[in-house]
Amino acid sequence: MSAEVLNGREIREEILKDIEDETARIAQEHGRVPGLVTVLVGNKPASRSYITNKVNTAKRVGFKEVQESLPETISEQELLSLIDRYNKDESIDGILVQLPLPEHIDETKVIYALDPDKDVDGFHPVNIGRLVLGGDQVKFTPCTPAGIQEMIKRAGVPTSGAEVVVVGRSNIVGKPIATLMMQKGEGGNATVTTVHTGTKDLAGHCRRADILIVAAGKPGLVQPEWIKPGACVIDVGVNRVGEKISKKTGKTVAILRGDIDYDAISEIAGFITPVPGGVGPMTITMLMRNTLNSLKYRLGLIRPGQQ
Ligand code: NAD
């Protein structure tokens, strides 16, 4: 048996096209486009590449895009003042601060400083609280978990009553995806188990999974013997395991590997996500959706829980 590959790049194109069309329609009817500020502090190559990707995607779908590229030496107070300015700026619907920040800046303080109604990353405690409450409370779902759920839904994999096992308990992936999958409603209503470094029998839990979501950051951690035949296996891991010269650009690029033994598992699973090209492209796509939704809330076009 060979698993159906869930292609994040194809799904991204479909969703971005919808976002682009809706942005154009809202612009025509309401004279307003979603405004996104991206804040980059310092010049770490990985962070710069993530930001460039976000900026280009926002431009492509027709958003107003403001780039704040700040020196590594900026003080915490200066950064907080900048956030305050955009919190009050009526033309801005989303503020994204690229993490990690330099050590002299307290990330928690920065996240708390965001207006929760412009926190399109969904990391502010108010948005985490709204997510846990579920239903009509939810405004912004964190982007990677939202992308994972979207892929599962689009694949037509039944979730209601399914055994879902999540490997990893981070605040940005493990905890929110476990929360999403257990909520009532479409794409949820599953029985969720979260496993982590304190779990005794990792393999035993994974073997029960109808849907296995792996976000451990450990290349090749999940073995083929751990997979229930026909299961849906979502690999969130992005691990740099080496470098190669790109055939397209001639530049040196990272060799990326996920958290599962992809080749062997694709012979057992029913659905599988590749790395790269699986969950990765969905994350930025969901950031765009959150930013569009932020404007739609503001214009009264949708209510929380309807995103
Ligand atoms: P993290 O390091 O914050 O959390 C990893 C979690 O995995 C921890 O909770 C830990 O308990 C668990 N874990 C680690 N090793 C384990 C083991 N041997 N057995 C059981 N549990 C184990 O990482 P994160 O931020 O959640 O990211 C996880 C992976 O997903 C990373 O590779 C990251 O690069 C990737 N990621 C990808 C995207 C994307 O858009 N594709 C987004 C976020 C994170």
Boltz pocket constraint, residues with backbone or C-beta under 6 A from the ligand:
constraints:
  - pocket:
      binder: B
      contacts: [[A, 144], [A, 167], [A, 168], [A, 169], [A, 170], [A, 171], [A, 172], [A, 173], [A, 174], [A, 195], [A, 196], [A, 197], [A, 198], [A, 202], [A, 214], [A, 215], [A, 216], [A, 217], [A, 218], [A, 221], [A, 236], [A, 237], [A, 238], [A, 239], [A, 279], [A, 280], [A, 281], [A, 283]]
      max_distance: 6.0
